[in-house]
Amino acid sequence: MHNKVKEVLTVRYAHSDGCVAAKIKEYPGCMTEVDDLADLEWNLYDALSSHTGRTIPEGSITWIWQEVSEDD
């Protein structure tokens, strides 16, 4: 058994006017199940578009990962 990795993803996105928005959401401990980051990225774009009511341009999301090892 190797150490579990706790991953926290902070998502930031840029408004169409070029301003950077505040942190949208943190996803503690739920990223280890994701096999395909491309699918995750499209899902996040869709979710952010729905949340903000505006189209989020491709490439405007900044991914900020923090990984913390935890012993079993």
Residue pairs with C-beta under 8 A, 6 or more apart in sequence:
1 72
3 69
3 70
3 71
3 72
4 32
4 69
4 70
4 71
4 72
5 32
5 67
5 68
5 69
5 70
6 28
6 29
6 67
6 68
6 69
6 70
7 29
7 31
7 32
7 65
7 66
7 67
7 68
8 26
8 27
8 28
8 29
8 31
8 65
8 66
8 68
9 26
9 27
9 31
9 63
9 64
9 65
10 23
10 25
10 26
10 64
10 66
11 23
11 24
11 25
11 27
11 44
11 48
11 61
11 62
11 63
11 64
12 20
12 21
12 22
12 23
12 24
12 61
12 62
12 64
13 20
13 21
13 24
13 48
13 56
13 60
13 61
13 62
14 20
14 21
14 57
14 60
14 62
15 21
15 54
16 54
16 55
16 57
24 48
24 51
31 40
34 40
41 61
44 61
45 56
45 58
45 61
48 56
48 61
49 55
49 56
